[in-house]
Amino acid sequence: MQEGTDNGVAQEGDTIRIANDSLEYEIIIIEPGFNSWLVTQFPEDYYGIAFLENKNIFYVNEYNRRVLNGQYSKELYPQLINYEANVHYGKEVNYLLYNYFQYFEEKYNQRLR
């Protein structure tokens, strides 16, 4: 889900990577403008972990449905997101994923709800 900035080039700091080798998961967000947008949002402490997990389960299910459906742009929905409801990824990962979905909806005029 990459889209260029005004000059078509990703700016420094446009990639966020969080990994936890013991749980064997990794989240990488490569999206020009996401970091500058994220700092304008509510801080991580604003949300409870249950809220973030519930929202992410919903968003991931809808996003993955669109990946598999074939009626949606492969540029916007290129691959499945592996997010398991029974895995506790932690608040930071859930916060970033939730905010990425908010950014995705706003930037690409998509409604996953």
ChimeraX attribute file (.defattr): number of C-alpha atoms within 10 A of each C-alpha:
attribute: neighborCount
match mode: 1-to-1
recipient: residues
	/A:1	13
	/A:2	12
	/A:3	16
	/A:4	12
	/A:5	12
	/A:6	8
	/A:7	7
	/A:8	10
	/A:9	10
	/A:10	17
	/A:11	14
	/A:12	9
	/A:13	13
	/A:14	14
	/A:15	15
	/A:16	13
	/A:17	10
	/A:18	13
	/A:19	13
	/A:20	10
	/A:21	8
	/A:22	6
	/A:23	10
	/A:24	7
	/A:25	13
	/A:26	14
	/A:27	17
	/A:28	13
	/A:29	18
	/A:30	17
	/A:31	21
	/A:32	22
	/A:33	19
	/A:34	19
	/A:35	18
	/A:36	11
	/A:37	12
	/A:38	15
	/A:39	9
	/A:40	8
	/A:41	11
	/A:42	10
	/A:43	10
	/A:44	15
	/A:45	10
	/A:46	9
	/A:47	13
	/A:48	11
	/A:49	18
	/A:50	11
	/A:51	12
	/A:52	21
	/A:53	25
	/A:54	13
	/A:55	17
	/A:56	21
	/A:57	16
	/A:58	13
	/A:59	20
	/A:60	21
	/A:61	17
	/A:62	14
	/A:63	21
	/A:64	17
	/A:65	14
	/A:66	20
	/A:67	19
	/A:68	14
	/A:69	11
	/A:70	10
	/A:71	8
	/A:72	13
	/A:73	11
	/A:74	13
	/A:75	10
	/A:76	16
	/A:77	18
	/A:78	14
	/A:79	14
	/A:80	14
	/A:81	14
	/A:82	12
	/A:83	17
	/A:84	12
	/A:85	13
	/A:86	7
	/A:87	10
	/A:88	13
	/A:89	18
	/A:90	11
	/A:91	17
	/A:92	14
	/A:93	19
	/A:94	24
	/A:95	21
	/A:96	19
	/A:97	21
	/A:98	21
	/A:99	20
	/A:100	18
	/A:101	19
	/A:102	17
	/A:103	18
	/A:104	18
	/A:105	14
	/A:106	11
	/A:107	12
	/A:108	10
	/A:109	9
	/A:110	13
	/A:111	13
	/A:112	15
	/A:113	9
